[in-house]
């Protein structure tokens, strides 16, 4: 395919639609999807309970 054909096949501005009208792209990478969900939940927890609400378990005190 030559450069002229690539330019002709590029979308035009009037072909674009608002982001809220676009369907969500399906991902086949389950690990990535799990990370994104965990990240979103972590952000909500930190927003509600503060930045120290989630931290590595090694920083917690051990109670016996």
N, CA, C and O atoms as CSV, one atom per row, in Angstrom:
chain,resi,resn,atom,element,x,y,z
A,1,UNK,N,N,0.850,-1.173,0.000
A,1,UNK,CA,C,0.000,0.000,0.000
A,1,UNK,C,C,0.895,1.235,0.000
A,1,UNK,O,O,1.829,1.332,0.796
A,2,UNK,N,N,0.613,2.160,-0.878
A,2,UNK,CA,C,1.459,3.353,-0.943
A,2,UNK,C,C,0.950,4.444,0.001
A,2,UNK,O,O,-0.113,4.312,0.609
A,3,UNK,N,N,1.724,5.514,0.110
A,3,UNK,CA,C,1.397,6.583,1.056
A,3,UNK,C,C,0.074,7.263,0.705
A,3,UNK,O,O,-0.676,7.649,1.602
A,4,UNK,N,N,-0.216,7.412,-0.570
A,4,UNK,CA,C,-1.478,8.071,-0.980
A,4,UNK,C,C,-2.688,7.254,-0.518
A,4,UNK,O,O,-3.683,7.816,-0.062
A,5,UNK,N,N,-2.598,5.946,-0.636
A,5,UNK,CA,C,-3.704,5.084,-0.218
A,5,UNK,C,C,-3.894,5.164,1.293
A,5,UNK,O,O,-5.028,5.135,1.771
A,6,UNK,N,N,-2.808,5.266,2.049
A,6,UNK,CA,C,-2.905,5.381,3.501
A,6,UNK,C,C,-3.594,6.682,3.910
A,6,UNK,O,O,-4.412,6.700,4.829
A,7,UNK,N,N,-3.256,7.757,3.222
A,7,UNK,CA,C,-3.864,9.048,3.543
A,7,UNK,C,C,-5.352,9.029,3.216
A,7,UNK,O,O,-6.151,9.580,3.974
A,8,UNK,N,N,-5.732,8.423,2.133
A,8,UNK,CA,C,-7.143,8.351,1.760
A,8,UNK,C,C,-7.950,7.509,2.742
A,8,UNK,O,O,-9.140,7.755,2.943
A,9,UNK,N,N,-7.303,6.514,3.355
A,9,UNK,CA,C,-8.028,5.637,4.262
A,9,UNK,C,C,-8.080,6.165,5.697
A,9,UNK,O,O,-8.712,5.544,6.552
A,10,UNK,N,N,-7.435,7.284,5.976
A,10,UNK,CA,C,-7.450,7.861,7.325
A,10,UNK,C,C,-8.845,8.400,7.637
A,10,UNK,O,O,-9.515,8.930,6.752
A,11,UNK,N,N,-9.291,8.266,8.905
A,11,UNK,CA,C,-10.616,8.780,9.252
A,11,UNK,C,C,-10.656,10.304,9.179
A,11,UNK,O,O,-9.651,10.971,9.426
A,12,UNK,N,N,-11.801,10.838,8.844
A,12,UNK,CA,C,-11.996,12.285,8.780
A,12,UNK,C,C,-12.571,12.753,10.107
A,12,UNK,O,O,-13.146,11.958,10.850
A,13,UNK,N,N,-12.423,14.013,10.403
A,13,UNK,CA,C,-12.924,14.569,11.647
A,13,UNK,C,C,-14.412,14.364,11.831
A,13,UNK,O,O,-14.870,14.127,12.948
A,14,UNK,N,N,-15.175,14.450,10.754
A,14,UNK,CA,C,-16.629,14.285,10.877
A,14,UNK,C,C,-17.017,12.828,11.123
A,14,UNK,O,O,-18.160,12.551,11.488
A,15,UNK,N,N,-16.086,11.894,10.931
A,15,UNK,CA,C,-16.357,10.480,11.196
A,15,UNK,C,C,-16.198,10.119,12.673
A,15,UNK,O,O,-16.617,9.040,13.092
A,16,UNK,N,N,-15.604,10.999,13.457
A,16,UNK,CA,C,-15.357,10.726,14.871
A,16,UNK,C,C,-16.624,10.925,15.687
A,16,UNK,O,O,-17.475,11.743,15.338
A,17,UNK,N,N,-16.746,10.167,16.781
A,17,UNK,CA,C,-17.894,10.300,17.677
A,17,UNK,C,C,-17.400,10.547,19.097
A,17,UNK,O,O,-16.225,10.335,19.398
A,18,UNK,N,N,-18.291,10.989,19.956
A,18,UNK,CA,C,-17.926,11.302,21.341
A,18,UNK,C,C,-17.493,10.038,22.081
A,18,UNK,O,O,-17.985,8.945,21.800
A,19,UNK,N,N,-16.579,10.194,23.018
A,19,UNK,CA,C,-16.030,9.047,23.761
A,19,UNK,C,C,-17.102,8.303,24.540
A,19,UNK,O,O,-17.007,7.086,24.705
A,20,UNK,N,N,-18.131,9.013,25.027
A,20,UNK,CA,C,-19.164,8.331,25.806
A,20,UNK,C,C,-20.110,7.501,24.942
A,20,UNK,O,O,-20.948,6.769,25.467
A,21,UNK,N,N,-19.980,7.610,23.633
A,21,UNK,CA,C,-20.815,6.835,22.718
A,21,UNK,C,C,-20.080,5.624,22.147
A,21,UNK,O,O,-20.643,4.867,21.356
A,22,UNK,N,N,-18.835,5.446,22.548
A,22,UNK,CA,C,-18.007,4.364,22.027
A,22,UNK,C,C,-18.142,3.140,22.923
A,22,UNK,O,O,-18.133,3.258,24.148
A,23,UNK,N,N,-18.265,1.985,22.322
A,23,UNK,CA,C,-18.308,0.739,23.091
A,23,UNK,C,C,-16.924,0.448,23.654
A,23,UNK,O,O,-15.915,0.851,23.076
A,24,UNK,N,N,-16.881,-0.243,24.769
A,24,UNK,CA,C,-15.601,-0.595,25.386
A,24,UNK,C,C,-14.958,-1.728,24.605
A,24,UNK,O,O,-15.621,-2.705,24.255
A,25,UNK,N,N,-13.678,-1.595,24.335
A,25,UNK,CA,C,-12.967,-2.630,23.595
A,25,UNK,C,C,-12.731,-3.835,24.491
A,25,UNK,O,O,-12.321,-3.689,25.643
A,26,UNK,N,N,-12.984,-5.000,23.973
A,26,UNK,CA,C,-12.793,-6.238,24.712
A,26,UNK,C,C,-11.319,-6.600,24.716
A,26,UNK,O,O,-10.656,-6.546,23.680
A,27,UNK,N,N,-10.808,-6.969,25.881
A,27,UNK,CA,C,-9.418,-7.374,25.998
A,27,UNK,C,C,-9.354,-8.877,26.250
A,27,UNK,O,O,-10.180,-9.437,26.970
A,28,UNK,N,N,-8.380,-9.502,25.658
A,28,UNK,CA,C,-8.176,-10.931,25.869
A,28,UNK,C,C,-7.077,-11.193,26.891
A,28,UNK,O,O,-6.715,-12.343,27.141
A,29,UNK,N,N,-6.550,-10.131,27.478
A,29,UNK,CA,C,-5.480,-10.236,28.468
A,29,UNK,C,C,-6.089,-10.148,29.859
A,29,UNK,O,O,-6.273,-9.052,30.389
A,30,UNK,N,N,-6.403,-11.291,30.452
A,30,UNK,CA,C,-7.080,-11.318,31.750
A,30,UNK,C,C,-6.232,-10.712,32.862
A,30,UNK,O,O,-6.769,-10.060,33.759
A,31,UNK,N,N,-4.944,-10.911,32.819
A,31,UNK,CA,C,-4.065,-10.354,33.862
A,31,UNK,C,C,-4.111,-8.829,33.828
A,31,UNK,O,O,-4.170,-8.187,34.877
A,32,UNK,N,N,-4.085,-8.254,32.649
A,32,UNK,CA,C,-4.156,-6.797,32.507
A,32,UNK,C,C,-5.498,-6.281,33.013
A,32,UNK,O,O,-5.553,-5.281,33.729
A,33,UNK,N,N,-6.572,-6.958,32.644
A,33,UNK,CA,C,-7.900,-6.549,33.101
A,33,UNK,C,C,-8.002,-6.598,34.618
A,33,UNK,O,O,-8.581,-5.701,35.231
A,34,UNK,N,N,-7.442,-7.639,35.227
A,34,UNK,CA,C,-7.464,-7.770,36.684
A,34,UNK,C,C,-6.680,-6.629,37.337
A,34,UNK,O,O,-7.109,-6.077,38.350
A,35,UNK,N,N,-5.536,-6.280,36.756
A,35,UNK,CA,C,-4.744,-5.159,37.282
A,35,UNK,C,C,-5.520,-3.849,37.201
A,35,UNK,O,O,-5.493,-3.053,38.140
A,36,UNK,N,N,-6.211,-3.620,36.085
A,36,UNK,CA,C,-6.975,-2.386,35.922
A,36,UNK,C,C,-8.112,-2.298,36.933
A,36,UNK,O,O,-8.373,-1.228,37.483
A,37,UNK,N,N,-8.783,-3.406,37.177
A,37,UNK,CA,C,-9.871,-3.423,38.168
A,37,UNK,C,C,-9.293,-3.165,39.558
A,37,UNK,O,O,-9.832,-2.358,40.315
A,38,UNK,N,N,-8.205,-3.844,39.894
A,38,UNK,CA,C,-7.573,-3.662,41.207
A,38,UNK,C,C,-7.101,-2.222,41.387
A,38,UNK,O,O,-7.214,-1.664,42.479
A,39,UNK,N,N,-6.583,-1.631,40.347
A,39,UNK,CA,C,-6.111,-0.253,40.405
A,39,UNK,C,C,-7.284,0.706,40.659
A,39,UNK,O,O,-7.172,1.627,41.468
A,40,UNK,N,N,-8.388,0.487,39.975
A,40,UNK,CA,C,-9.571,1.327,40.161
A,40,UNK,C,C,-10.116,1.208,41.586
A,40,UNK,O,O,-10.471,2.211,42.205
A,41,UNK,N,N,-10.181,-0.010,42.099
A,41,UNK,CA,C,-10.662,-0.228,43.464
A,41,UNK,C,C,-9.701,0.407,44.465
A,41,UNK,O,O,-10.136,1.033,45.431
A,42,UNK,N,N,-8.409,0.250,44.243
A,42,UNK,CA,C,-7.409,0.864,45.132
A,42,UNK,C,C,-7.566,2.378,45.167
A,42,UNK,O,O,-7.481,2.988,46.234
A,43,UNK,N,N,-7.792,2.983,44.016
A,43,UNK,CA,C,-7.985,4.432,43.958
A,43,UNK,C,C,-9.211,4.867,44.758
A,43,UNK,O,O,-9.171,5.876,45.461
A,44,UNK,N,N,-10.305,4.100,44.651
A,44,UNK,CA,C,-11.527,4.439,45.391
A,44,UNK,C,C,-11.313,4.296,46.901
A,44,UNK,O,O,-11.793,5.118,47.681
A,45,UNK,N,N,-10.588,3.247,47.307
A,45,UNK,CA,C,-10.315,3.047,48.733
A,45,UNK,C,C,-9.447,4.183,49.271
A,45,UNK,O,O,-9.714,4.715,50.349
A,46,UNK,N,N,-8.409,4.553,48.522
A,46,UNK,CA,C,-7.528,5.641,48.965
A,46,UNK,C,C,-8.284,6.967,49.020
A,46,UNK,O,O,-8.043,7.779,49.913
A,47,UNK,N,N,-9.193,7.192,48.075
A,47,UNK,CA,C,-9.984,8.428,48.081
A,47,UNK,C,C,-10.879,8.488,49.308
A,47,UNK,O,O,-11.085,9.560,49.878
A,48,UNK,N,N,-11.409,7.349,49.715
A,48,UNK,CA,C,-12.338,7.309,50.846
A,48,UNK,C,C,-11.623,7.306,52.194
A,48,UNK,O,O,-12.052,7.995,53.120
A,49,UNK,N,N,-10.529,6.531,52.318
A,49,UNK,CA,C,-9.878,6.325,53.611
A,49,UNK,C,C,-8.498,6.972,53.742
A,49,UNK,O,O,-7.883,6.890,54.805
A,50,UNK,N,N,-8.013,7.601,52.699
A,50,UNK,CA,C,-6.715,8.261,52.758
A,50,UNK,C,C,-5.617,7.459,52.077
A,50,UNK,O,O,-5.780,6.269,51.807
A,51,UNK,N,N,-4.501,8.119,51.803
A,51,UNK,CA,C,-3.421,7.490,51.041
A,51,UNK,C,C,-2.743,6.309,51.735
A,51,UNK,O,O,-2.138,5.471,51.067
A,52,UNK,N,N,-2.834,6.231,53.055
A,52,UNK,CA,C,-2.186,5.140,53.787
A,52,UNK,C,C,-3.101,3.923,53.968
A,52,UNK,O,O,-2.730,2.963,54.643
A,53,UNK,N,N,-4.282,3.964,53.372
A,53,UNK,CA,C,-5.246,2.873,53.557
A,53,UNK,C,C,-4.766,1.563,52.933
A,53,UNK,O,O,-5.086,0.484,53.430
A,54,UNK,N,N,-4.017,1.654,51.871
A,54,UNK,CA,C,-3.497,0.452,51.213
A,54,UNK,C,C,-1.983,0.573,51.166
A,54,UNK,O,O,-1.434,1.567,50.691
A,55,UNK,N,N,-1.329,-0.450,51.663
A,55,UNK,CA,C,0.138,-0.469,51.656
A,55,UNK,C,C,0.605,-1.916,51.692
A,55,UNK,O,O,-0.196,-2.818,51.934
A,56,UNK,N,N,1.880,-2.144,51.457
A,56,UNK,CA,C,2.392,-3.518,51.472
A,56,UNK,C,C,2.193,-4.170,52.834
A,56,UNK,O,O,2.345,-3.513,53.864
A,57,UNK,N,N,1.862,-5.430,52.847
A,57,UNK,CA,C,1.615,-6.163,54.085
A,57,UNK,C,C,2.857,-6.198,54.974
A,57,UNK,O,O,2.731,-6.284,56.195
A,58,UNK,N,N,4.026,-6.133,54.399
A,58,UNK,CA,C,5.272,-6.181,55.184
A,58,UNK,C,C,5.428,-4.960,56.076
A,58,UNK,O,O,6.222,-4.985,57.016
A,59,UNK,N,N,4.681,-3.884,55.799
A,59,UNK,CA,C,4.785,-2.681,56.624
A,59,UNK,C,C,3.830,-2.694,57.804
A,59,UNK,O,O,3.880,-1.805,58.654
A,60,UNK,N,N,2.964,-3.691,57.863
A,60,UNK,CA,C,2.010,-3.785,58.953
A,60,UNK,C,C,2.659,-4.429,60.187
A,60,UNK,O,O,3.586,-5.230,60.063
A,61,UNK,N,N,2.171,-4.076,61.349
A,61,UNK,CA,C,2.695,-4.653,62.584
A,61,UNK,C,C,2.195,-6.079,62.725
A,61,UNK,O,O,1.043,-6.376,62.407
A,62,UNK,N,N,3.056,-6.952,63.197
A,62,UNK,CA,C,2.664,-8.350,63.423
A,62,UNK,C,C,2.169,-8.477,64.858
A,62,UNK,O,O,2.885,-8.152,65.805
A,63,UNK,N,N,0.935,-8.954,65.004
A,63,UNK,CA,C,0.346,-9.160,66.326
A,63,UNK,C,C,0.261,-10.656,66.568
A,63,UNK,O,O,-0.278,-11.400,65.748
A,64,UNK,N,N,0.803,-11.096,67.716
A,64,UNK,CA,C,0.755,-12.540,67.985
A,64,UNK,C,C,-0.022,-12.837,69.235
A,64,UNK,O,O,-0.163,-14.000,69.613
